[in-house]
């Protein structure tokens, strides 16, 4: 799949991911996008997505391109989340 275009309006949603368990951050993304993809029947489709569904599509396309939601937040916020992630892993291992 690929994102062909996006609108100017932005929307913030809290995102998380199983790649980084129990970590969440507010991520700003375009509120509406046009995406091209091949459906389950092998047919090329082009569709407009809005709101939360647009966020989900962008999040999943990012995954396919090796990008995580933390790549869309500030460096400072990302560093804080990573520290929190490693601390929670250390705490869990110590229990």
C-alpha beads as a LAMMPS data file, in Angstrom:
LAMMPS data file: protein, C-alpha beads

95 atoms
94 bonds

1 atom types
1 bond types

-500.0 500.0 xlo xhi
-500.0 500.0 ylo yhi
-500.0 500.0 zlo zhi

Masses

1 110.0

Atoms # bond

1 1 1 0.000 0.000 0.000
2 1 1 0.999 3.598 -0.452
3 1 1 -0.305 6.950 0.678
4 1 1 -0.857 9.104 -2.389
5 1 1 -1.844 12.371 -0.732
6 1 1 -2.930 13.913 2.533
7 1 1 -4.996 16.900 3.545
8 1 1 -3.699 19.959 5.374
9 1 1 -5.778 19.423 8.523
10 1 1 -3.918 17.579 11.261
11 1 1 -5.273 15.453 14.090
12 1 1 -3.606 14.053 17.200
13 1 1 -4.292 10.536 18.453
14 1 1 -2.643 8.522 21.184
15 1 1 -0.795 5.675 19.485
16 1 1 0.814 2.532 20.761
17 1 1 2.271 -0.556 19.187
18 1 1 3.012 -4.170 20.038
19 1 1 6.563 -3.510 18.815
20 1 1 7.004 -1.323 21.907
21 1 1 4.684 -2.834 24.550
22 1 1 2.892 -0.555 27.002
23 1 1 4.305 2.634 25.473
24 1 1 1.942 5.300 24.157
25 1 1 2.367 8.800 22.784
26 1 1 0.287 11.476 21.123
27 1 1 1.135 11.540 17.418
28 1 1 0.012 14.243 15.007
29 1 1 -0.897 13.028 11.515
30 1 1 -3.003 14.282 8.615
31 1 1 -6.723 13.875 9.312
32 1 1 -7.472 12.643 5.794
33 1 1 -5.451 10.686 3.251
34 1 1 -5.819 8.988 -0.100
35 1 1 -4.235 5.538 -0.223
36 1 1 -3.704 2.962 -2.953
37 1 1 -3.650 -0.724 -2.065
38 1 1 -4.438 -4.185 -3.368
39 1 1 -7.500 -5.686 -1.699
40 1 1 -8.035 -9.306 -0.606
41 1 1 -9.284 -10.176 -4.113
42 1 1 -6.116 -8.817 -5.733
43 1 1 -7.854 -5.720 -7.109
44 1 1 -6.021 -2.389 -7.057
45 1 1 -8.048 0.101 -5.011
46 1 1 -7.754 3.805 -4.265
47 1 1 -9.663 5.143 -1.278
48 1 1 -9.967 8.196 0.956
49 1 1 -9.665 7.619 4.707
50 1 1 -10.569 10.160 7.393
51 1 1 -10.166 10.560 11.142
52 1 1 -9.124 7.576 13.218
53 1 1 -9.170 5.241 10.213
54 1 1 -6.719 7.556 8.405
55 1 1 -4.463 7.413 11.471
56 1 1 -4.605 3.613 11.527
57 1 1 -3.794 3.317 7.819
58 1 1 -0.838 5.699 8.187
59 1 1 0.414 3.804 11.256
60 1 1 0.273 0.453 9.431
61 1 1 1.832 1.762 6.202
62 1 1 4.624 3.185 8.373
63 1 1 5.205 -0.310 9.805
64 1 1 5.603 -1.732 6.327
65 1 1 8.212 0.963 5.680
66 1 1 10.110 0.288 8.927
67 1 1 8.812 3.364 10.756
68 1 1 7.393 3.264 14.304
69 1 1 5.060 5.777 15.919
70 1 1 7.920 7.034 18.107
71 1 1 9.652 8.207 14.930
72 1 1 6.895 10.837 14.635
73 1 1 7.414 12.450 18.048
74 1 1 10.038 14.859 19.319
75 1 1 13.478 13.546 20.173
76 1 1 13.027 14.497 23.833
77 1 1 9.666 12.725 24.120
78 1 1 11.095 9.672 22.321
79 1 1 14.082 9.509 24.692
80 1 1 11.760 9.717 27.715
81 1 1 9.591 6.888 26.366
82 1 1 12.623 4.719 25.646
83 1 1 13.958 5.276 29.188
84 1 1 10.543 4.385 30.593
85 1 1 10.434 1.254 28.412
86 1 1 13.846 0.004 29.604
87 1 1 13.033 0.842 33.231
88 1 1 9.813 -1.179 33.051
89 1 1 11.752 -4.116 31.567
90 1 1 14.363 -3.928 34.357
91 1 1 11.632 -3.708 37.000
92 1 1 9.835 -6.712 35.493
93 1 1 13.062 -8.742 35.408
94 1 1 13.779 -7.882 39.054
95 1 1 10.330 -9.086 40.188

Bonds

1 1 1 2
2 1 2 3
3 1 3 4
4 1 4 5
5 1 5 6
6 1 6 7
7 1 7 8
8 1 8 9
9 1 9 10
10 1 10 11
11 1 11 12
12 1 12 13
13 1 13 14
14 1 14 15
15 1 15 16
16 1 16 17
17 1 17 18
18 1 18 19
19 1 19 20
20 1 20 21
21 1 21 22
22 1 22 23
23 1 23 24
24 1 24 25
25 1 25 26
26 1 26 27
27 1 27 28
28 1 28 29
29 1 29 30
30 1 30 31
31 1 31 32
32 1 32 33
33 1 33 34
34 1 34 35
35 1 35 36
36 1 36 37
37 1 37 38
38 1 38 39
39 1 39 40
40 1 40 41
41 1 41 42
42 1 42 43
43 1 43 44
44 1 44 45
45 1 45 46
46 1 46 47
47 1 47 48
48 1 48 49
49 1 49 50
50 1 50 51
51 1 51 52
52 1 52 53
53 1 53 54
54 1 54 55
55 1 55 56
56 1 56 57
57 1 57 58
58 1 58 59
59 1 59 60
60 1 60 61
61 1 61 62
62 1 62 63
63 1 63 64
64 1 64 65
65 1 65 66
66 1 66 67
67 1 67 68
68 1 68 69
69 1 69 70
70 1 70 71
71 1 71 72
72 1 72 73
73 1 73 74
74 1 74 75
75 1 75 76
76 1 76 77
77 1 77 78
78 1 78 79
79 1 79 80
80 1 80 81
81 1 81 82
82 1 82 83
83 1 83 84
84 1 84 85
85 1 85 86
86 1 86 87
87 1 87 88
88 1 88 89
89 1 89 90
90 1 90 91
91 1 91 92
92 1 92 93
93 1 93 94
94 1 94 95
